[in-house]
Amino acid sequence: MSMKYPFLDLKDVNLPYMEEMIEAATRVIRSGRYIGGEEVERFEHSLAELTSTRYAVGVSNGLDALRLILKSYVELGVMNAGDEVIVPANTYIASVLAISDAGLKPVLVDVDIRTMNIDTSLIEAAITSKTKAIMTVHLYGRVAWDETLADVARRHGLKVIEDCAQAIGARSTTAGLNGSVQAGSLGDAAAFSFYPTKNVGALGDAGAVVTNDETLARTVKALTNYGSDRRYHNIYCGYNCRLDPIQAAMLSVKLPHTDEENADRFARALAYSRTISRQDIVTPLLSRSVNDNVWHQYVIRVLDGKRDLLQQRLASAGVGTDIHYATPPHRQPCYAGLPHGPLPVTERLAEEILSLPIGPGTSVKDAAEIAEIINGIEL
Ligand SMILES: *Cc1c(COP(=O)(O)O)cnc(C)c1O
C-alpha cells in the first residue's frame, strides 16, 4: 500500500547527500583499494572523535561489533564460556544473539515502563558469581545510563558494553565510568550499527567498535581479519568481519551531519508530543537534555488492547507505522530454552508499543498532521 506518510523511505534518507556520495564512491572505485586502507582509517578516526574514544574499529555490521567485543574478552581471558552477561529484555534480538554466540549466557533484566530501557534498580539482584558484564542498550536512541548502573558495575567489577546501534550522537546527563558523557564512551566498549535505517546509515551493512582500551581494540581488529596481527600470522581463530572502504566512504559523507539529523528527529518528536492528546495513548518521556535521546524511534504506548486497531486505522489513513519489537527475544523460538524470570514490563510493552514515522522523509508538519489524525481516530 502506498502511504501518504510512509514509515521510512530510504531514498529520502540519502537524497541530501546524493552528490557527495557519488563523488566518494567514484573516488573509491578509482582508487583500486577495495579492502581496508585510507577510507576506513579516515572514518574510524572521525568516529573515535565523535564518540570521545581513543580507538574505533570499523566492522561488518552492528551484530558483529557486539560479537567481536565479547569474543575479544573471551580471547583475552576476561570472560570464560558459561559466564553471564546482563542485558535488557526489551531490545532488538541482536544484543542477545551476540552474547550467546560468544558462548556466554544472556541474563534478561526487565525494563522501566517510562524509559523502555533497562530498569537499573533490578540489575544488582540479577548478579551472580558468574556475571562478568552488563550490556546496556540505548534503545530507540535514549541513553540507558545512570548512577545506579555505573555504581553496580564498579562495585562488582563488571565490564559495561554499550549497544549504541540506535544512539549515535547521544549524550548522557550522567558521566560514564571514565567521566565522559558521549554514548559510546560511557562504559568499557561500545558497538555501533550503520544499517541503512539507523540514524547514520550506510548503503548496506556496516558497523564499528569503539573503546579506550588499546588491548581490546587490537584484539577486535585482529578478529575482524582472520585473527591475524600481521600478514599471514594468526594469533586467534578469527573471522572476516571488516568494514568495506566503499561503506566507510559513504559514512564519511554522512557522519559530520549526525547532530543536524538528530536535531531534526528531536523537532519531529516534539511536534508529536505537543500534539498527541488522548487518554488511551502514552507518549514517550521527553528528554532531560536535548541529546540524551536521539529519537531513532518515536514509540507511543497504546493502552486498553487497542494498539493493533490503531495501527490498522492509521494505515487506512495513509500513515505507515511499525512495532519495535512485536516479539521480544525471550519469546523467539531460538530462545525457547533460555531461562529467565518474570518480565512483565517487556511483555506489556510488546502489546502496547507503536513506532510513528520520524525519519528524514517526515517533516515537522507531517508529524503534527499525523498527530492530529491520531487524535481524531475512533477506537
Ligand atoms: C540494528 C541493531 C543491532 C544490529 O545491528 P546490525 O548492523 O543490523 O547487525 C543491534 N542492536 C540494536 C539495538 C539494533 O537496533
The ligand as a Gaussian input file, in Angstrom:
#p B3LYP/6-31G(d) Opt

LIG

0 1
 C       20.323000      -2.701000      14.463000
 C       20.655000      -3.161000      15.826000
 C       21.668000      -4.109000      16.068000
 C       22.355000      -4.863000      14.986000
 O       22.960000      -4.093000      14.006000
 P       23.109000      -4.685000      12.520000
 O       24.030000      -3.738000      11.868000
 O       21.748000      -4.700000      11.916000
 O       23.689000      -6.057000      12.651000
 C       21.985000      -4.394000      17.371000
 N       21.334000      -3.834000      18.398000
 C       20.347000      -2.945000      18.216000
 C       19.673000      -2.339000      19.399000
 C       19.959000      -2.597000      16.921000
 O       18.960000      -1.725000      16.742000

